Amino acid sequence: QVQLVESGGEVVQAGGSLRLSCAASGRTFSSYAMAWFRQGPGEARDFVATINPSSSIWYYADSVKGRFTISRDNAKNTVYLQMNSLKPEDTAVYYCAADRNWLPRTYAYWGQGTQVTVSS
């Protein structure tokens, strides 16, 4: 069982930066693939980025490539999402997710989400 708690969401102006954190419980964090998703108002939950357990592979949605960076610190049981050059369309609730499998169809564990609002 893994519990995930996101933090770092807030209101920021367009062009600004934020770093989201997701703290995981448990002693096996380093064996989980981690991902970030987001859900805008009235929209479906969309994939943002993912990173493998050893931080050697990562993928991004086209909409965030070059602006967002996913990273993890296995010693701190934490995954991060550095978001730069934020746009109003990045406004969403951001969720982190975990799974023992790489690129699963659905992730087994989810956090409660953190709100990011980008003002124009």
N, C-alpha and C positions, 0 to 999 in steps of 0.2 A: 504493500500500500504506500502510495506517495501522496503527500499533501503539498499543494502549491499555493503560494501567496505572492501576488503581484503588488508592486508599489512603484511610485514615481510619476504617475499620471497627474497632469495639471493643465491649466490654461496657459497657452503660449502664443506669441504672435507669429504670424507667417514669417518664414525665414529663420526662425529660432531653432533651438535644439533641446532635446530631452533625453534622459537615459532612464529606461524602465528596468526594473529588477524583478526577478522571480526567485524567491527562496523556496527550496524544496526540503521536505523532511525526509528522514530515512538515511541509512548508511550505504545505499546502493545507487546514489545519484549518478555516479560516474559511469554506470552501465546503461543509462537511459539516453535515448535521443530526445532532444528538446526542441520545441518549436514555439513560435509566436503566431497568433492569429488575431484578426480584428473584425469588429462588427460595427458598421456605421448605422446611423438612424434609418430604420426601415429596410435595411439591407441584410443579406446573408452573411454568415461568418466566413471570412476569406483568409487564406494562407498568406503569411507575411514572410517568414524566414524559418529555417531549421538548421540545426547543427548536430553533428554526430557525437558520440560519447568522448572521443579523443580530440575533438576540435579540428580534425583534419579535413572535414568535408562540410560544406554549408551551401545552402540554396536560398535564393531570394525570389520573391514575386517581382515581375518586371516593373511594377509601379513603384518599387522602393529601391531598386538596384542603384548603387552609387550614392545613396543618401542614408540608408540604414545599415547597421552592422550588428550582427548577432555574435555573442561571445559567451563563454562560460568559465567559471572558476570551480573546478570540482572539489577543491579543498574547502570552499565556502558553500558548497551545495547551491550555487546560484547561477542563473543564466541572465544575461543582459541583452537589452536592445537599445543601442545608441541610435538616436534619430536626429539627423541633421537636415537643414534646408526644408523644414516642415511646411506643408501646404494645408490650406483649409480642408482639402479632400482627405487628409490624413486623420481628420476628426473621427474618433471611434472609441469603443471599448476594446482594449487590448487584453488578450488572454494568453497565458502560457500553457503549454501542454507537454506531456511526457509520455513516452512509450518505450518498451524494451526493444521494439523492432524499429529498424530504420525505414523511414517513409511508409508508415502504416496507412491503411485506408482510413482508419479512425484512431485517434489517440485515446489511450486508456484513462489518462488522468488530466484534469483541467483545474485551473485556478478560477477565482471568482471574478477576475477582470479588474482593470484599472482604466479610468476615463481619461482620454487625451482630447483636449479641445484646442484647435488651432484657429485663432481669430485672424481675419483679413484686415 
